[in-house]
Amino acid sequence: MGPPDMSEQYDAIVVGGGVMGTATALELASRGRHTLLLERFAFGHARGSSGGPTRIFRFTYEHPDYVRMAGPALDAWRELEDASDERLLYTTGGIDIGEGDGVLRTRSRPPGRRSRGSPRRRRWSAGPGS
């Protein structure tokens, strides 16, 4: 793809064709905006924060705003899959481990329904205070 036609006018110019820039340009174009997406490197390069073959998609966030955004983001992934006729997101199980209050919290629920797990009565054997 060559350089853009500089005599052409655009409603929006998005600088950076990573995951956020591409999503932004796609959304603008889907809303009928004449959009130009500029990327320094070839598409699919490994120099950005979204390089490589795998990603993580989760509904378990401490802040409820992220949980609220995750549902529509998953819907957008599925819409993109439908539009491209290609499966893009493979969901699997996962576990988040890190420092905390030593209480085991489970997250066995439909995606996006609660922002936090339910405390259990037992504690990790290697947790704080053991």
A tleap script that builds the chain and sets N, CA, C and O, in Angstrom:
source leaprc.protein.ff14SB
mol = sequence {
  NMET GLY PRO PRO ASP MET SER GLU GLN TYR
  ASP ALA ILE VAL VAL GLY GLY GLY VAL MET
  GLY THR ALA THR ALA LEU GLU LEU ALA SER
  ARG GLY ARG HIE THR LEU LEU LEU GLU ARG
  PHE ALA PHE GLY HIE ALA ARG GLY SER SER
  GLY GLY PRO THR ARG ILE PHE ARG PHE THR
  TYR GLU HIE PRO ASP TYR VAL ARG MET ALA
  GLY PRO ALA LEU ASP ALA TRP ARG GLU LEU
  GLU ASP ALA SER ASP GLU ARG LEU LEU TYR
  THR THR GLY GLY ILE ASP ILE GLY GLU GLY
  ASP GLY VAL LEU ARG THR ARG SER ARG PRO
  PRO GLY ARG ARG SER ARG GLY SER PRO ARG
  ARG ARG ARG TRP SER ALA GLY PRO GLY CSER
}
set mol.1.N position { 0.845 -1.174 0.000 }
set mol.1.CA position { 0.000 0.000 0.000 }
set mol.1.C position { 0.888 1.234 0.000 }
set mol.1.O position { 1.795 1.341 0.826 }
set mol.2.N position { 0.649 2.147 -0.892 }
set mol.2.CA position { 1.466 3.336 -1.025 }
set mol.2.C position { 1.036 4.454 -0.100 }
set mol.2.O position { 0.128 4.285 0.713 }
set mol.3.N position { 1.692 5.597 -0.227 }
set mol.3.CA position { 1.343 6.742 0.624 }
set mol.3.C position { -0.059 7.253 0.285 }
set mol.3.O position { -0.528 7.077 -0.839 }
set mol.4.N position { -0.725 7.882 1.252 }
set mol.4.CA position { -2.079 8.385 0.996 }
set mol.4.C position { -2.053 9.552 0.021 }
set mol.4.O position { -1.053 10.258 -0.102 }
set mol.5.N position { -3.162 9.738 -0.662 }
set mol.5.CA position { -3.341 10.867 -1.577 }
set mol.5.C position { -3.534 12.123 -0.730 }
set mol.5.O position { -4.570 12.270 -0.080 }
set mol.6.N position { -2.564 13.021 -0.725 }
set mol.6.CA position { -2.606 14.190 0.154 }
set mol.6.C position { -3.634 15.226 -0.286 }
set mol.6.O position { -3.937 16.150 0.469 }
set mol.7.N position { -4.175 15.089 -1.493 }
set mol.7.CA position { -5.205 16.025 -1.919 }
set mol.7.C position { -6.587 15.586 -1.443 }
set mol.7.O position { -7.547 16.354 -1.515 }
set mol.8.N position { -6.685 14.360 -0.960 }
set mol.8.CA position { -7.962 13.844 -0.471 }
set mol.8.C position { -8.222 14.368 0.936 }
set mol.8.O position { -7.294 14.527 1.729 }
set mol.9.N position { -9.486 14.633 1.240 }
set mol.9.CA position { -9.852 15.121 2.563 }
set mol.9.C position { -10.510 13.998 3.355 }
set mol.9.O position { -11.235 13.170 2.804 }
set mol.10.N position { -10.241 13.987 4.656 }
set mol.10.CA position { -10.756 12.948 5.536 }
set mol.10.C position { -11.528 13.571 6.688 }
set mol.10.O position { -11.243 14.690 7.116 }
set mol.11.N position { -12.505 12.829 7.178 }
set mol.11.CA position { -13.223 13.247 8.388 }
set mol.11.C position { -12.381 12.984 9.623 }
set mol.11.O position { -12.456 13.716 10.609 }
set mol.12.N position { -11.576 11.928 9.558 }
set mol.12.CA position { -10.744 11.548 10.710 }
set mol.12.C position { -9.460 10.907 10.210 }
set mol.12.O position { -9.455 10.170 9.224 }
set mol.13.N position { -8.374 11.204 10.907 }
set mol.13.CA position { -7.089 10.558 10.639 }
set mol.13.C position { -6.647 9.921 11.950 }
set mol.13.O position { -6.526 10.598 12.971 }
set mol.14.N position { -6.407 8.615 11.913 }
set mol.14.CA position { -5.986 7.871 13.096 }
set mol.14.C position { -4.507 7.553 12.930 }
set mol.14.O position { -4.100 6.951 11.936 }
set mol.15.N position { -3.710 7.957 13.905 }
set mol.15.CA position { -2.267 7.711 13.861 }
set mol.15.C position { -1.955 6.498 14.725 }
set mol.15.O position { -2.185 6.514 15.935 }
set mol.16.N position { -1.439 5.462 14.112 }
set mol.16.CA position { -1.080 4.231 14.808 }
set mol.16.C position { -2.068 3.126 14.492 }
set mol.16.O position { -3.244 3.213 14.847 }
set mol.17.N position { -1.590 2.084 13.823 }
set mol.17.CA position { -2.447 0.987 13.400 }
set mol.17.C position { -2.336 -0.242 14.275 }
set mol.17.O position { -2.475 -1.367 13.795 }
set mol.18.N position { -2.085 -0.030 15.568 }
set mol.18.CA position { -2.113 -1.158 16.496 }
set mol.18.C position { -3.557 -1.533 16.784 }
set mol.18.O position { -4.472 -1.130 16.067 }
set mol.19.N position { -3.746 -2.298 17.828 }
set mol.19.CA position { -5.086 -2.785 18.136 }
set mol.19.C position { -6.053 -1.631 18.418 }
set mol.19.O position { -7.193 -1.670 17.955 }
set mol.20.N position { -5.634 -0.621 19.153 }
set mol.20.CA position { -6.532 0.487 19.474 }
set mol.20.C position { -6.792 1.380 18.260 }
set mol.20.O position { -7.929 1.778 18.007 }
set mol.21.N position { -5.737 1.688 17.516 }
set mol.21.CA position { -5.906 2.529 16.336 }
set mol.21.C position { -6.748 1.864 15.268 }
set mol.21.O position { -7.598 2.508 14.653 }
set mol.22.N position { -6.518 0.576 15.042 }
set mol.22.CA position { -7.292 -0.154 14.048 }
set mol.22.C position { -8.754 -0.243 14.458 }
set mol.22.O position { -9.644 -0.066 13.627 }
set mol.23.N position { -9.006 -0.516 15.727 }
set mol.23.CA position { -10.384 -0.583 16.218 }
set mol.23.C position { -11.068 0.771 16.082 }
set mol.23.O position { -12.241 0.846 15.716 }
set mol.24.N position { -10.333 1.840 16.377 }
set mol.24.CA position { -10.889 3.184 16.258 }
set mol.24.C position { -11.218 3.505 14.812 }
set mol.24.O position { -12.304 4.005 14.519 }
set mol.25.N position { -10.294 3.223 13.907 }
set mol.25.CA position { -10.520 3.491 12.484 }
set mol.25.C position { -11.698 2.671 11.956 }
set mol.25.O position { -12.507 3.180 11.182 }
set mol.26.N position { -11.797 1.428 12.363 }
set mol.26.CA position { -12.904 0.576 11.933 }
set mol.26.C position { -14.238 1.136 12.411 }
set mol.26.O position { -15.205 1.187 11.651 }
set mol.27.N position { -14.284 1.554 13.666 }
set mol.27.CA position { -15.526 2.111 14.213 }
set mol.27.C position { -15.910 3.404 13.499 }
set mol.27.O position { -17.077 3.599 13.159 }
set mol.28.N position { -14.942 4.288 13.268 }
set mol.28.CA position { -15.229 5.529 12.550 }
set mol.28.C position { -15.761 5.246 11.144 }
set mol.28.O position { -16.746 5.846 10.713 }
set mol.29.N position { -15.108 4.337 10.441 }
set mol.29.CA position { -15.537 3.992 9.084 }
set mol.29.C position { -16.923 3.361 9.088 }
set mol.29.O position { -17.727 3.618 8.192 }
set mol.30.N position { -17.204 2.532 10.097 }
set mol.30.CA position { -18.523 1.898 10.165 }
set mol.30.C position { -19.620 2.916 10.432 }
set mol.30.O position { -20.792 2.662 10.153 }
set mol.31.N position { -19.239 4.070 10.972 }
set mol.31.CA position { -20.199 5.157 11.212 }
set mol.31.C position { -20.266 6.130 10.032 }
set mol.31.O position { -20.868 7.200 10.127 }
set mol.32.N position { -19.643 5.742 8.928 }
set mol.32.CA position { -19.724 6.555 7.714 }
set mol.32.C position { -18.700 7.665 7.607 }
set mol.32.O position { -18.806 8.507 6.716 }
set mol.33.N position { -17.717 7.692 8.483 }
set mol.33.CA position { -16.673 8.715 8.428 }
set mol.33.C position { -15.589 8.288 7.439 }
set mol.33.O position { -15.139 7.142 7.450 }
set mol.34.N position { -15.183 9.214 6.598 }
set mol.34.CA position { -14.089 8.954 5.657 }
set mol.34.C position { -12.804 9.002 6.482 }
set mol.34.O position { -12.386 10.074 6.920 }
set mol.35.N position { -12.177 7.843 6.695 }
set mol.35.CA position { -11.120 7.682 7.686 }
set mol.35.C position { -9.816 7.236 7.048 }
set mol.35.O position { -9.804 6.373 6.171 }
set mol.36.N position { -8.726 7.828 7.493 }
set mol.36.CA position { -7.380 7.426 7.084 }
set mol.36.C position { -6.663 6.870 8.299 }
set mol.36.O position { -6.621 7.515 9.347 }
set mol.37.N position { -6.097 5.670 8.166 }
set mol.37.CA position { -5.327 5.042 9.235 }
set mol.37.C position { -3.862 5.059 8.832 }
set mol.37.O position { -3.495 4.512 7.793 }
set mol.38.N position { -3.030 5.683 9.647 }
set mol.38.CA position { -1.593 5.757 9.384 }
set mol.38.C position { -0.843 4.830 10.329 }
set mol.38.O position { -1.076 4.839 11.538 }
set mol.39.N position { 0.060 4.030 9.768 }
set mol.39.CA position { 0.889 3.131 10.573 }
set mol.39.C position { 2.314 3.219 10.070 }
set mol.39.O position { 2.557 3.145 8.865 }
set mol.40.N position { 3.242 3.374 10.972 }
set mol.40.CA position { 4.660 3.529 10.642 }
set mol.40.C position { 5.255 2.266 10.028 }
set mol.40.O position { 6.063 2.339 9.102 }
set mol.41.N position { 4.854 1.114 10.547 }
set mol.41.CA position { 5.427 -0.157 10.107 }
set mol.41.C position { 4.389 -0.939 9.301 }
set mol.41.O position { 3.236 -0.523 9.192 }
set mol.42.N position { 4.807 -2.067 8.741 }
set mol.42.CA position { 3.879 -2.927 8.007 }
set mol.42.C position { 2.851 -3.498 8.977 }
set mol.42.O position { 3.177 -3.774 10.132 }
set mol.43.N position { 1.625 -3.677 8.523 }
set mol.43.CA position { 0.598 -4.263 9.384 }
set mol.43.C position { 0.994 -5.680 9.759 }
set mol.43.O position { 1.478 -6.449 8.928 }
set mol.44.N position { 0.782 -6.007 11.017 }
set mol.44.CA position { 1.142 -7.319 11.525 }
set mol.44.C position { 2.552 -7.392 12.085 }
set mol.44.O position { 3.014 -8.473 12.452 }
set mol.45.N position { 3.257 -6.242 12.159 }
set mol.45.CA position { 4.624 -6.248 12.687 }
set mol.45.C position { 4.631 -6.603 14.168 }
set mol.45.O position { 3.591 -6.574 14.826 }
set mol.46.N position { 5.812 -6.939 14.692 }
set mol.46.CA position { 5.944 -7.370 16.096 }
set mol.46.C position { 6.562 -6.289 16.976 }
set mol.46.O position { 7.062 -6.600 18.057 }
set mol.47.N position { 6.543 -5.034 16.547 }
set mol.47.CA position { 7.202 -3.974 17.316 }
set mol.47.C position { 6.295 -3.257 18.302 }
set mol.47.O position { 6.783 -2.475 19.118 }
set mol.48.N position { 5.013 -3.495 18.252 }
set mol.48.CA position { 4.089 -2.781 19.123 }
set mol.48.C position { 3.684 -3.598 20.335 }
set mol.48.O position { 4.159 -4.716 20.536 }
set mol.49.N position { 2.808 -3.032 21.130 }
set mol.49.CA position { 2.363 -3.711 22.343 }
set mol.49.C position { 1.439 -4.879 22.029 }
set mol.49.O position { 1.178 -5.710 22.898 }
set mol.50.N position { 0.948 -4.953 20.813 }
set mol.50.CA position { 0.035 -6.048 20.472 }
set mol.50.C position { 0.658 -7.007 19.465 }
set mol.50.O position { -0.061 -7.642 18.695 }
set mol.51.N position { 1.989 -7.121 19.459 }
set mol.51.CA position { 2.659 -8.068 18.573 }
set mol.51.C position { 2.581 -9.481 19.125 }
set mol.51.O position { 2.393 -9.676 20.326 }
set mol.52.N position { 2.725 -10.451 18.262 }
set mol.52.CA position { 2.694 -11.848 18.679 }
set mol.52.C position { 1.339 -12.488 18.459 }
set mol.52.O position { 0.365 -11.800 18.152 }
set mol.53.N position { 1.269 -13.805 18.616 }
set mol.53.CA position { 0.059 -14.531 18.238 }
set mol.53.C position { -1.028 -14.647 19.308 }
set mol.53.O position { -2.138 -15.069 18.984 }
set mol.54.N position { -0.759 -14.292 20.561 }
set mol.54.CA position { -1.754 -14.528 21.601 }
set mol.54.C position { -2.109 -13.251 22.348 }
set mol.54.O position { -1.323 -12.305 22.400 }
set mol.55.N position { -3.296 -13.242 22.921 }
set mol.55.CA position { -3.799 -12.143 23.738 }
set mol.55.C position { -4.540 -12.730 24.922 }
set mol.55.O position { -4.817 -13.929 24.961 }
set mol.56.N position { -4.855 -11.891 25.876 }
set mol.56.CA position { -5.710 -12.313 26.982 }
set mol.56.C position { -6.956 -11.441 26.953 }
set mol.56.O position { -6.881 -10.226 26.771 }
set mol.57.N position { -8.078 -12.073 27.131 }
set mol.57.CA position { -9.361 -11.371 27.225 }
set mol.57.C position { -10.018 -11.869 28.498 }
set mol.57.O position { -10.181 -13.075 28.683 }
set mol.58.N position { -10.391 -10.962 29.366 }
set mol.58.CA position { -10.939 -11.380 30.653 }
set mol.58.C position { -12.091 -10.492 31.078 }
set mol.58.O position { -12.268 -9.380 30.581 }
set mol.59.N position { -12.866 -11.016 32.009 }
set mol.59.CA position { -13.943 -10.270 32.643 }
set mol.59.C position { -13.628 -9.986 34.105 }
set mol.59.O position { -14.407 -9.312 34.779 }
set mol.60.N position { -12.521 -10.478 34.602 }
set mol.60.CA position { -12.176 -10.320 36.016 }
set mol.60.C position { -11.248 -9.133 36.184 }
set mol.60.O position { -10.039 -9.224 35.971 }
set mol.61.N position { -11.841 -8.027 36.569 }
set mol.61.CA position { -11.101 -6.798 36.841 }
set mol.61.C position { -11.549 -6.275 38.194 }
set mol.61.O position { -12.684 -6.496 38.615 }
set mol.62.N position { -10.659 -5.590 38.859 }
set mol.62.CA position { -11.017 -5.009 40.144 }
set mol.62.C position { -11.969 -3.830 39.981 }
set mol.62.O position { -12.853 -3.628 40.813 }
set mol.63.N position { -11.796 -3.057 38.926 }
set mol.63.CA position { -12.634 -1.870 38.756 }
set mol.63.C position { -13.857 -2.201 37.910 }
set mol.63.O position { -13.717 -2.770 36.827 }
set mol.64.N position { -15.043 -1.860 38.377 }
set mol.64.CA position { -16.265 -2.227 37.656 }
set mol.64.C position { -16.380 -1.606 36.263 }
set mol.64.O position { -17.077 -2.156 35.411 }
set mol.65.N position { -15.714 -0.473 36.009 }
set mol.65.CA position { -15.777 0.116 34.674 }
set mol.65.C position { -15.193 -0.824 33.625 }
set mol.65.O position { -15.722 -0.935 32.519 }
set mol.66.N position { -14.102 -1.498 33.976 }
set mol.66.CA position { -13.496 -2.439 33.034 }
set mol.66.C position { -14.415 -3.637 32.792 }
set mol.66.O position { -14.511 -4.140 31.673 }
set mol.67.N position { -15.081 -4.080 33.841 }
set mol.67.CA position { -16.012 -5.196 33.695 }
set mol.67.C position { -17.149 -4.790 32.759 }
set mol.67.O position { -17.551 -5.568 31.894 }
set mol.68.N position { -17.663 -3.580 32.930 }
set mol.68.CA position { -18.743 -3.100 32.063 }
set mol.68.C position { -18.296 -2.990 30.610 }
set mol.68.O position { -19.088 -3.255 29.706 }
set mol.69.N position { -17.050 -2.605 30.366 }
set mol.69.CA position { -16.553 -2.477 28.993 }
set mol.69.C position { -16.260 -3.824 28.351 }
set mol.69.O position { -16.291 -3.943 27.126 }
set mol.70.N position { -15.974 -4.841 29.162 }
set mol.70.CA position { -15.588 -6.147 28.622 }
set mol.70.C position { -16.730 -6.795 27.834 }
set mol.70.O position { -16.486 -7.410 26.796 }
set mol.71.N position { -17.962 -6.668 28.308 }
set mol.71.CA position { -19.103 -7.265 27.605 }
set mol.71.C position { -19.259 -6.725 26.186 }
set mol.71.O position { -19.295 -7.512 25.240 }
set mol.72.N position { -19.353 -5.400 26.009 }
set mol.72.CA position { -19.435 -4.858 24.653 }
set mol.72.C position { -18.192 -5.158 23.813 }
set mol.72.O position { -18.287 -5.298 22.594 }
set mol.73.N position { -17.025 -5.256 24.462 }
set mol.73.CA position { -15.811 -5.595 23.710 }
set mol.73.C position { -15.905 -7.016 23.157 }
set mol.73.O position { -15.506 -7.268 22.021 }
set mol.74.N position { -16.429 -7.937 23.954 }
set mol.74.CA position { -16.603 -9.305 23.466 }
set mol.74.C position { -17.606 -9.338 22.322 }
set mol.74.O position { -17.406 -10.046 21.336 }
set mol.75.N position { -18.685 -8.572 22.451 }
set mol.75.CA position { -19.663 -8.487 21.355 }
set mol.75.C position { -18.997 -7.980 20.079 }
set mol.75.O position { -19.282 -8.476 18.989 }
set mol.76.N position { -18.111 -6.991 20.212 }
set mol.76.CA position { -17.413 -6.438 19.046 }
set mol.76.C position { -16.489 -7.481 18.415 }
set mol.76.O position { -16.384 -7.556 17.191 }
set mol.77.N position { -15.817 -8.288 19.248 }
set mol.77.CA position { -14.987 -9.373 18.713 }
set mol.77.C position { -15.843 -10.327 17.891 }
set mol.77.O position { -15.455 -10.721 16.792 }
set mol.78.N position { -17.002 -10.699 18.417 }
set mol.78.CA position { -17.871 -11.645 17.718 }
set mol.78.C position { -18.414 -11.037 16.422 }
set mol.78.O position { -18.542 -11.737 15.418 }
set mol.79.N position { -18.734 -9.742 16.437 }
set mol.79.CA position { -19.175 -9.068 15.209 }
set mol.79.C position { -18.066 -9.061 14.165 }
set mol.79.O position { -18.321 -9.266 12.978 }
set mol.80.N position { -16.836 -8.826 14.608 }
set mol.80.CA position { -15.699 -8.845 13.689 }
set mol.80.C position { -15.497 -10.242 13.104 }
set mol.80.O position { -15.176 -10.389 11.924 }
set mol.81.N position { -15.685 -11.257 13.932 }
set mol.81.CA position { -15.601 -12.631 13.426 }
set mol.81.C position { -16.665 -12.893 12.361 }
set mol.81.O position { -16.386 -13.499 11.326 }
set mol.82.N position { -17.891 -12.426 12.629 }
set mol.82.CA position { -18.961 -12.613 11.650 }
set mol.82.C position { -18.652 -11.889 10.342 }
set mol.82.O position { -18.861 -12.431 9.257 }
set mol.83.N position { -18.149 -10.653 10.457 }
set mol.83.CA position { -17.847 -9.862 9.258 }
set mol.83.C position { -16.704 -10.454 8.453 }
set mol.83.O position { -16.707 -10.376 7.224 }
set mol.84.N position { -15.722 -11.045 9.130 }
set mol.84.CA position { -14.554 -11.600 8.443 }
set mol.84.C position { -14.734 -13.073 8.086 }
set mol.84.O position { -13.918 -13.648 7.365 }
set mol.85.N position { -15.807 -13.680 8.595 }
set mol.85.CA position { -16.062 -15.107 8.399 }
set mol.85.C position { -14.865 -15.943 8.850 }
set mol.85.O position { -14.503 -16.937 8.220 }
set mol.86.N position { -14.263 -15.510 9.960 }
set mol.86.CA position { -13.088 -16.198 10.501 }
set mol.86.C position { -13.152 -16.149 12.018 }
set mol.86.O position { -13.503 -15.122 12.598 }
set mol.87.N position { -12.816 -17.248 12.652 }
set mol.87.CA position { -12.770 -17.262 14.115 }
set mol.87.C position { -11.490 -16.569 14.562 }
set mol.87.O position { -10.391 -16.952 14.160 }
set mol.88.N position { -11.643 -15.545 15.398 }
set mol.88.CA position { -10.509 -14.738 15.836 }
set mol.88.C position { -10.205 -14.899 17.315 }
set mol.88.O position { -9.056 -14.747 17.730 }
set mol.89.N position { -11.202 -15.198 18.105 }
set mol.89.CA position { -11.045 -15.254 19.551 }
set mol.89.C position { -11.438 -16.638 20.044 }
set mol.89.O position { -12.589 -17.055 19.910 }
set mol.90.N position { -10.477 -17.338 20.610 }
set mol.90.CA position { -10.709 -18.658 21.193 }
set mol.90.C position { -10.682 -18.500 22.701 }
set mol.90.O position { -9.647 -18.150 23.268 }
set mol.91.N position { -11.789 -18.748 23.349 }
set mol.91.CA position { -11.827 -18.580 24.795 }
set mol.91.C position { -11.483 -19.898 25.477 }
set mol.91.O position { -11.902 -20.971 25.042 }
set mol.92.N position { -10.714 -19.792 26.551 }
set mol.92.CA position { -10.304 -20.936 27.350 }
set mol.92.C position { -10.464 -20.571 28.809 }
set mol.92.O position { -10.806 -19.433 29.128 }
set mol.93.N position { -10.228 -21.493 29.677 }
set mol.93.CA position { -10.244 -21.201 31.103 }
set mol.93.C position { -8.983 -20.467 31.499 }
set mol.93.O position { -8.023 -20.412 30.730 }
set mol.94.N position { -8.978 -19.913 32.672 }
set mol.94.CA position { -7.793 -19.216 33.159 }
set mol.94.C position { -7.879 -18.994 34.645 }
set mol.94.O position { -8.936 -19.143 35.258 }
set mol.95.N position { -6.763 -18.641 35.206 }
set mol.95.CA position { -6.715 -18.338 36.639 }
set mol.95.C position { -5.782 -17.148 36.831 }
set mol.95.O position { -4.707 -17.092 36.234 }
set mol.96.N position { -6.189 -16.213 37.653 }
set mol.96.CA position { -5.361 -15.057 37.989 }
set mol.96.C position { -4.784 -15.289 39.373 }
set mol.96.O position { -5.520 -15.574 40.317 }
set mol.97.N position { -3.480 -15.169 39.495 }
set mol.97.CA position { -2.810 -15.396 40.776 }
set mol.97.C position { -1.953 -14.184 41.097 }
set mol.97.O position { -1.255 -13.666 40.225 }
set mol.98.N position { -2.002 -13.733 42.329 }
set mol.98.CA position { -1.170 -12.619 42.736 }
set mol.98.C position { -1.349 -12.340 44.203 }
set mol.98.O position { -2.095 -13.035 44.893 }
set mol.99.N position { -0.670 -11.329 44.677 }
set mol.99.CA position { -0.781 -10.955 46.084 }
set mol.99.C position { -2.182 -10.461 46.359 }
set mol.99.O position { -2.829 -9.872 45.493 }
set mol.100.N position { -2.639 -10.701 47.551 }
set mol.100.CA position { -3.976 -10.274 47.932 }
set mol.100.C position { -4.180 -10.481 49.412 }
set mol.100.O position { -3.231 -10.454 50.196 }
set mol.101.N position { -5.435 -10.690 49.788 }
set mol.101.CA position { -5.762 -10.826 51.199 }
set mol.101.C position { -5.683 -12.270 51.684 }
set mol.101.O position { -6.030 -12.548 52.832 }
set mol.102.N position { -5.235 -13.189 50.840 }
set mol.102.CA position { -5.087 -14.581 51.237 }
set mol.102.C position { -6.367 -15.386 51.143 }
set mol.102.O position { -6.361 -16.578 51.450 }
set mol.103.N position { -7.469 -14.767 50.725 }
set mol.103.CA position { -8.741 -15.473 50.594 }
set mol.103.C position { -8.877 -15.941 49.152 }
set mol.103.O position { -8.698 -15.164 48.215 }
set mol.104.N position { -9.195 -17.213 48.988 }
set mol.104.CA position { -9.424 -17.765 47.661 }
set mol.104.C position { -10.729 -17.197 47.119 }
set mol.104.O position { -11.769 -17.286 47.772 }
set mol.105.N position { -10.675 -16.623 45.944 }
set mol.105.CA position { -11.880 -16.107 45.296 }
set mol.105.C position { -12.080 -16.893 44.008 }
set mol.105.O position { -11.152 -17.059 43.217 }
set mol.106.N position { -13.287 -17.369 43.811 }
set mol.106.CA position { -13.569 -18.130 42.596 }
set mol.106.C position { -14.314 -17.257 41.613 }
set mol.106.O position { -15.044 -16.341 41.991 }
set mol.107.N position { -14.116 -17.558 40.357 }
set mol.107.CA position { -14.805 -16.814 39.309 }
set mol.107.C position { -15.440 -17.819 38.350 }
set mol.107.O position { -15.018 -17.967 37.203 }
set mol.108.N position { -16.445 -18.491 38.844 }
set mol.108.CA position { -17.170 -19.459 38.046 }
set mol.108.C position { -18.556 -18.880 37.818 }
set mol.108.O position { -19.476 -19.119 38.600 }
set mol.109.N position { -18.697 -18.125 36.751 }
set mol.109.CA position { -19.943 -17.406 36.482 }
set mol.109.C position { -20.005 -17.061 35.006 }
set mol.109.O position { -18.990 -17.125 34.313 }
set mol.110.N position { -21.176 -16.698 34.518 }
set mol.110.CA position { -21.250 -16.206 33.138 }
set mol.110.C position { -20.419 -14.936 33.003 }
set mol.110.O position { -20.406 -14.121 33.925 }
set mol.111.N position { -19.726 -14.744 31.885 }
set mol.111.CA position { -18.845 -13.588 31.713 }
set mol.111.C position { -19.548 -12.263 31.988 }
set mol.111.O position { -20.665 -12.027 31.528 }
set mol.112.N position { -18.869 -11.402 32.751 }
set mol.112.CA position { -19.314 -10.039 32.966 }
set mol.112.C position { -20.432 -9.862 33.965 }
set mol.112.O position { -20.951 -8.752 34.091 }
set mol.113.N position { -20.828 -10.887 34.676 }
set mol.113.CA position { -21.968 -10.756 35.582 }
set mol.113.C position { -21.611 -10.134 36.920 }
set mol.113.O position { -22.434 -9.434 37.511 }
set mol.114.N position { -20.391 -10.377 37.413 }
set mol.114.CA position { -19.935 -9.776 38.663 }
set mol.114.C position { -18.492 -9.360 38.475 }
set mol.114.O position { -17.757 -9.978 37.705 }
set mol.115.N position { -18.088 -8.324 39.169 }
set mol.115.CA position { -16.715 -7.861 39.010 }
set mol.115.C position { -15.742 -8.553 39.961 }
set mol.115.O position { -14.531 -8.461 39.759 }
set mol.116.N position { -16.228 -9.237 40.984 }
set mol.116.CA position { -15.338 -9.867 41.957 }
set mol.116.C position { -15.822 -11.271 42.265 }
set mol.116.O position { -17.006 -11.583 42.133 }
set mol.117.N position { -14.891 -12.106 42.674 }
set mol.117.CA position { -15.240 -13.479 43.032 }
set mol.117.C position { -15.872 -13.569 44.405 }
set mol.117.O position { -15.958 -12.574 45.124 }
set mol.118.N position { -16.306 -14.739 44.763 }
set mol.118.CA position { -16.920 -14.985 46.070 }
set mol.118.C position { -15.877 -15.525 47.034 }
set mol.118.O position { -15.187 -16.487 46.697 }
set mol.119.N position { -15.733 -14.938 48.229 }
set mol.119.CA position { -14.730 -15.453 49.175 }
set mol.119.C position { -15.097 -16.860 49.624 }
set mol.119.O position { -16.267 -17.194 49.807 }
set mol.120.N position { -14.076 -17.660 49.794 }
set mol.120.CA position { -14.246 -19.017 50.315 }
set mol.120.C position { -13.780 -19.051 51.761 }
set mol.120.O position { -13.053 -18.161 52.203 }
set mol.121.N position { -14.192 -20.068 52.493 }
set mol.121.CA position { -13.831 -20.186 53.899 }
set mol.121.C position { -12.417 -20.695 54.094 }
set mol.121.O position { -11.850 -20.526 55.174 }
set mol.122.N position { -11.843 -21.302 53.097 }
set mol.122.CA position { -10.489 -21.817 53.269 }
set mol.122.C position { -9.474 -20.833 52.686 }
set mol.122.O position { -9.797 -20.030 51.810 }
set mol.123.N position { -8.273 -20.911 53.179 }
set mol.123.CA position { -7.202 -20.035 52.706 }
set mol.123.C position { -6.137 -20.845 52.000 }
set mol.123.O position { -6.013 -22.051 52.216 }
set mol.124.N position { -5.365 -20.175 51.152 }
set mol.124.CA position { -4.243 -20.838 50.505 }
set mol.124.C position { -3.240 -21.260 51.567 }
set mol.124.O position { -2.961 -20.498 52.493 }
set mol.125.N position { -2.707 -22.443 51.445 }
set mol.125.CA position { -1.760 -22.934 52.452 }
set mol.125.C position { -0.484 -22.100 52.458 }
set mol.125.O position { 0.165 -21.985 53.498 }
set mol.126.N position { -0.113 -21.519 51.328 }
set mol.126.CA position { 1.105 -20.718 51.259 }
set mol.126.C position { 0.783 -19.226 51.319 }
set mol.126.O position { 1.654 -18.395 51.062 }
set mol.127.N position { -0.449 -18.884 51.651 }
set mol.127.CA position { -0.864 -17.481 51.674 }
set mol.127.C position { -0.349 -16.748 52.892 }
set mol.127.O position { 0.355 -17.329 53.718 }
set mol.128.N position { -0.692 -15.485 53.010 }
set mol.128.CA position { -0.234 -14.671 54.137 }
set mol.128.C position { -0.644 -15.290 55.472 }
set mol.128.O position { -1.761 -15.786 55.619 }
set mol.129.N position { 0.244 -15.257 56.415 }
set mol.129.CA position { -0.043 -15.737 57.763 }
set mol.129.C position { 0.113 -17.252 57.925 }
set mol.129.O position { -0.199 -17.783 58.991 }
set mol.130.N position { 0.589 -17.960 56.893 }
set mol.130.CA position { 0.707 -19.421 57.049 }
set mol.130.C position { 2.072 -19.803 57.541 }
set mol.130.O position { 2.352 -20.987 57.730 }
savepdb mol mol.pdb
quit
